Amino acid sequence: MPSTMQAIVKAQAAPGIEIREVPVPSPGPGEVLVRVSAASVCGTDLHIYNWDPWAQGRIHPPLIPGHEFAGAVAGVGRGVTTVKEGDLVSAEMHVACGKCLQCRTGLAHVCQHVRILGVDADGAFASYAVIPETNIWKLSPAIPHDYASLLDPLGNAVHTVLAGAIAAKTVAVTGCGAIGLFSIAVARACGAARVFAVEVNAHRRSVAAEMGADMVLDPATDQVEERILEATGGTGVDVLLEMSGHPKAMAQGFGVLRTGGRASLLGIPSRPVELDFARDIIFKGATVQGINGRKMFETWFQMEALLAAHKLNLEPVITHRLKLSEFAQAMALLQSGEAIKVVLKPD
């Protein structure tokens, strides 16, 4: 075991990031040391890199970011019994307190005191990471290893899609970033009748078609509501999966949702959003769900079942594979809109 490792470090309360050689952490009681083989980049990491207002209010440097990863167990702390050295693993990086009302009533994914590894404590943009045993997910050998670094965002998609009935339903996905694209694949794998994708970025629209969308629309040029209502016989879609957080996309989504339909909202608006509650929710009899993270650990079992059965092809969403030391390039690709999901591998 080396004494030092390569890591991406948010060293200062300012834009940018550093590549440093830092000590390899040691697992304490109930903790697992994982040798990271792949870590994927999330929009949260871009916020941290740019040091935007959200990052300024949440992040306390120095910090090793990264909360989407896969690797192999390199060591275990005292009392660990469920994994051993060499096991292939990923992890749920939301660490619930286990004590609040939500945790004690089966809602640990919305724990009042949740800590996120890679946000509130050191994460996985390094050669090694320490994870609580309770959060480790032992990987099925049937899951492609690069896909294992995508389980965090894939879990968001699975949670959103399966928050209600989906088989034989018509579905609109507004916003086709990585999670929106995963949602298209999950909805098709779970028997959706038709999937409509709405996305302003041309590259992402092409990938949405690859992921199985029946109709892909550009909200900047297409008459989204008119086209979807026409395609559904004037009824509208059974299910809205809102992934963008953009006010116009949300308005369009509710505009195409049928009376009595389900709206599952995962996209996070950057500011308060105005909706016509009477028209879009109350008189429509709509079921509206706020979706936060992944269910611990129901969603993980669902993901594993879909991936092990080869029901999901995630490859079109992985647009780049880079070395960990090329982190700045990954940030530039994401900011340009050229990349969707970037998978990093320690040098």
C-alpha positions in Angstrom: 0.0 0.0 0.0 1.5 3.4 -1.0 1.7 6.1 1.6 0.6 8.9 -0.7 -1.9 9.2 -3.6 -2.9 11.5 -6.4 -6.0 13.6 -5.6 -8.1 16.4 -7.0 -8.2 19.0 -4.2 -10.4 22.1 -3.8 -7.7 23.8 -1.8 -9.0 27.4 -1.6 -12.3 29.3 -1.5 -11.9 30.4 -5.1 -12.5 29.2 -8.7 -10.3 26.4 -9.9 -8.9 23.2 -8.4 -5.5 21.6 -7.8 -3.9 18.2 -8.4 -2.0 17.2 -5.3 -0.1 14.3 -3.8 -1.8 13.6 -0.4 -1.6 10.9 2.2 -3.6 7.7 1.6 -6.4 7.7 4.2 -6.8 4.9 6.7 -10.2 3.2 7.3 -11.4 3.6 10.9 -13.9 1.3 12.7 -16.8 0.4 10.4 -15.1 2.0 7.3 -13.8 0.6 4.0 -10.8 1.8 2.0 -11.5 1.6 -1.7 -8.9 1.8 -4.5 -10.8 3.9 -7.1 -10.8 2.6 -10.6 -13.3 5.0 -12.2 -15.0 8.2 -11.0 -17.5 10.2 -13.1 -18.0 13.9 -13.0 -21.3 15.5 -11.9 -22.8 18.9 -12.4 -22.1 19.4 -8.6 -18.4 19.1 -9.3 -18.7 21.9 -11.9 -20.3 24.1 -9.2 -17.4 23.4 -6.9 -14.9 24.0 -9.6 -16.4 27.3 -10.6 -17.0 28.4 -7.0 -20.5 29.6 -7.7 -22.9 30.9 -4.9 -24.1 27.4 -4.1 -20.5 26.2 -3.6 -19.6 29.3 -1.6 -22.4 28.5 0.9 -21.8 24.8 1.2 -18.2 23.8 0.5 -15.4 24.1 3.1 -12.0 23.7 1.6 -9.7 21.9 1.6 -11.9 19.1 0.1 -11.5 16.2 -2.3 -14.7 16.2 -4.4 -16.2 13.3 -6.3 -19.3 11.3 -5.4 -19.7 8.9 -8.3 -17.2 6.1 -8.4 -16.4 2.4 -8.5 -13.3 0.5 -7.3 -12.0 -2.4 -5.4 -11.7 -2.9 -1.6 -8.1 -2.2 -0.6 -8.6 -2.5 3.2 -11.2 -2.6 5.9 -11.4 -1.1 9.4 -12.3 -2.9 12.6 -15.7 -4.5 12.6 -16.3 -4.6 8.9 -17.9 -7.9 7.9 -19.8 -7.5 4.6 -16.8 -6.9 2.2 -13.3 -8.1 2.0 -10.1 -7.0 0.1 -10.5 -7.3 -3.6 -14.3 -7.0 -3.7 -15.6 -4.7 -6.5 -17.8 -2.0 -5.1 -19.5 1.3 -5.5 -21.2 3.4 -2.8 -24.2 5.5 -1.9 -22.4 8.7 -1.0 -25.3 10.2 0.9 -24.5 9.3 4.6 -27.8 9.4 6.6 -27.8 10.1 10.3 -29.9 7.1 11.2 -31.6 9.0 14.0 -34.0 11.6 12.6 -37.7 11.0 11.9 -37.1 10.4 8.2 -34.4 7.8 8.8 -36.5 6.0 11.4 -39.6 5.9 9.0 -37.9 4.5 5.9 -37.1 7.8 4.3 -33.3 7.9 4.9 -32.8 9.4 1.3 -34.3 12.6 2.7 -32.5 12.5 6.0 -32.6 15.9 7.8 -28.9 15.7 8.7 -27.5 14.0 5.6 -23.7 14.4 4.8 -22.6 13.9 1.2 -19.1 12.5 0.6 -17.4 14.6 -2.0 -19.4 17.7 -0.8 -19.4 17.7 3.0 -16.4 15.4 3.4 -13.6 14.0 1.2 -14.9 12.0 -1.8 -13.6 9.9 -4.7 -11.6 12.1 -7.0 -8.4 10.3 -5.8 -6.6 7.0 -6.0 -8.2 5.9 -2.7 -11.4 6.8 -0.8 -12.7 5.9 2.7 -16.4 5.0 2.8 -18.7 3.8 5.7 -19.4 0.1 5.4 -23.1 0.9 5.6 -22.9 2.9 2.4 -20.8 0.4 0.3 -22.6 -1.4 -2.5 -21.0 -4.7 -3.6 -21.2 -4.9 -7.3 -22.7 -7.8 -9.3 -20.0 -9.2 -11.7 -22.7 -8.9 -14.4 -22.5 -5.0 -14.3 -19.9 -3.4 -16.7 -17.4 -1.8 -14.4 -17.5 1.7 -16.1 -21.3 1.7 -15.6 -20.7 1.1 -11.9 -19.2 4.7 -11.6 -22.6 6.0 -12.9 -24.8 4.3 -10.3 -25.4 7.6 -8.4 -27.0 9.5 -11.3 -28.5 6.4 -12.7 -30.2 5.9 -9.3 -31.7 9.4 -9.6 -33.2 8.4 -12.9 -34.5 5.0 -11.6 -36.0 6.7 -8.6 -37.8 9.3 -10.7 -39.1 6.9 -13.3 -40.3 4.3 -10.8 -41.9 6.7 -8.4 -45.2 5.7 -10.0 -46.6 3.4 -12.7 -44.6 3.5 -16.0 -45.5 0.4 -18.0 -47.7 1.2 -21.0 -47.6 4.9 -20.1 -46.7 7.9 -22.3 -43.8 9.8 -20.9 -42.3 13.3 -21.4 -38.7 13.9 -20.3 -37.9 17.6 -20.1 -34.1 18.1 -19.9 -31.7 15.6 -21.4 -28.6 15.9 -19.3 -27.2 12.6 -18.1 -30.0 11.8 -15.7 -32.7 12.8 -18.2 -31.0 10.5 -20.8 -30.8 7.7 -18.3 -34.5 8.2 -17.6 -35.4 7.6 -21.2 -33.5 4.3 -21.1 -35.1 3.2 -17.8 -38.6 4.2 -18.9 -38.2 2.1 -22.1 -36.7 -0.8 -20.2 -39.7 -0.7 -17.8 -42.3 -0.8 -20.6 -43.2 2.8 -21.3 -45.4 3.0 -24.4 -43.9 6.2 -25.9 -41.2 8.6 -24.7 -41.0 12.2 -25.8 -37.7 14.0 -25.1 -37.4 17.8 -24.9 -33.9 19.3 -25.0 -32.3 22.5 -26.3 -28.8 21.0 -26.9 -28.5 19.4 -30.3 -25.9 16.8 -29.2 -28.0 15.7 -26.3 -31.1 15.5 -28.6 -29.2 13.0 -30.8 -28.2 11.0 -27.7 -31.8 11.0 -26.5 -32.8 9.3 -29.8 -30.0 6.7 -29.2 -31.4 6.1 -25.7 -34.8 5.2 -27.1 -36.9 8.4 -27.3 -39.7 8.1 -29.9 -39.9 11.9 -30.5 -37.1 14.4 -29.7 -38.1 18.1 -29.7 -36.1 21.3 -29.5 -38.0 23.8 -27.3 -36.3 26.7 -29.0 -37.7 25.9 -32.5 -40.4 23.2 -32.1 -44.0 23.8 -30.9 -43.5 21.3 -28.0 -47.0 21.4 -26.5 -48.7 21.3 -29.9 -46.6 18.4 -31.1 -46.9 16.3 -28.0 -50.7 16.9 -27.7 -51.2 16.0 -31.3 -49.1 12.8 -30.9 -51.3 11.8 -27.8 -54.6 12.5 -29.4 -55.0 15.7 -27.5 -54.9 14.0 -24.2 -51.3 14.7 -23.1 -48.8 12.4 -21.5 -49.4 10.2 -18.5 -46.1 11.0 -16.9 -43.8 14.1 -16.8 -40.2 13.5 -15.7 -38.9 17.0 -15.2 -35.0 17.0 -15.2 -34.0 20.5 -16.3 -35.1 22.8 -13.5 -35.7 25.4 -16.2 -38.9 27.5 -15.6 -40.0 27.3 -19.3 -39.3 23.6 -19.5 -41.4 23.1 -16.3 -44.3 25.1 -17.8 -44.1 23.1 -21.0 -44.0 19.9 -19.1 -47.2 20.7 -17.1 -48.7 21.9 -20.3 -48.4 18.5 -21.9 -49.3 16.5 -18.7 -52.8 14.9 -19.0 -55.5 15.4 -16.5 -54.9 12.9 -13.7 -51.2 12.5 -14.7 -48.1 12.2 -12.6 -45.3 14.9 -12.5 -42.0 13.7 -10.9 -39.7 16.7 -10.5 -35.9 16.2 -10.1 -34.5 19.2 -11.9 -33.4 22.0 -9.4 -34.4 25.6 -10.5 -31.8 28.3 -9.8 -34.6 30.6 -8.6 -38.2 30.4 -7.5 -40.6 29.3 -10.3 -44.1 30.5 -10.9 -46.7 27.9 -11.8 -50.5 28.2 -12.3 -51.5 25.9 -9.5 -55.2 26.0 -10.4 -54.7 25.1 -14.0 -51.7 22.9 -13.9 -52.2 21.0 -10.6 -55.5 21.4 -8.8 -58.0 21.3 -11.7 -55.8 18.8 -13.5 -55.9 16.5 -10.5 -52.2 16.0 -11.0 -49.9 14.0 -8.7 -46.7 16.1 -8.2 -43.7 14.5 -6.6 -40.4 16.1 -5.5 -37.6 13.6 -6.1 -34.4 13.8 -4.1 -31.5 11.3 -4.6 -32.1 7.6 -4.5 -34.0 5.4 -2.0 -31.7 3.7 0.4 -31.4 1.0 -0.8 -34.5 0.0 -2.8 -33.3 2.0 -5.8 -29.9 0.2 -5.7 -31.6 -3.2 -6.0 -33.7 -1.9 -8.9 -30.6 -0.6 -10.7 -28.7 -3.8 -10.2 -31.6 -5.8 -11.5 -31.9 -3.7 -14.7 -28.1 -3.6 -15.4 -27.5 -7.3 -14.6 -30.3 -8.2 -17.0 -28.6 -6.0 -19.7 -31.8 -3.9 -20.0 -29.9 -0.6 -20.1 -27.2 0.6 -22.5 -25.5 3.6 -20.9 -22.6 3.8 -23.3 -24.0 6.7 -25.4 -24.1 8.9 -22.3 -20.3 8.4 -21.6 -18.9 10.9 -24.1 -15.4 11.0 -22.7 -12.9 8.9 -20.7 -10.0 10.9 -19.3 -7.2 10.6 -16.7 -7.8 12.0 -13.3 -5.0 14.5 -14.0 -7.1 15.8 -16.9 -9.8 17.1 -14.6 -9.5 20.7 -15.9 -10.2 19.4 -19.5 -13.2 17.6 -18.2 -14.5 20.8 -16.7 -14.0 22.6 -20.0 -15.8 19.9 -21.9 -18.8 20.0 -19.6 -18.9 23.8 -19.6 -18.9 23.8 -23.5 -21.8 21.4 -23.6 -19.7 19.0 -25.7 -19.6 16.4 -22.9 -22.4 14.6 -21.1 -20.8 12.2 -18.8 -17.0 12.2 -18.3 -15.4 9.1 -16.6 -12.0 9.8 -14.9 -9.5 7.1 -14.1 -6.5 7.6 -11.7 -3.3 7.9 -13.6 
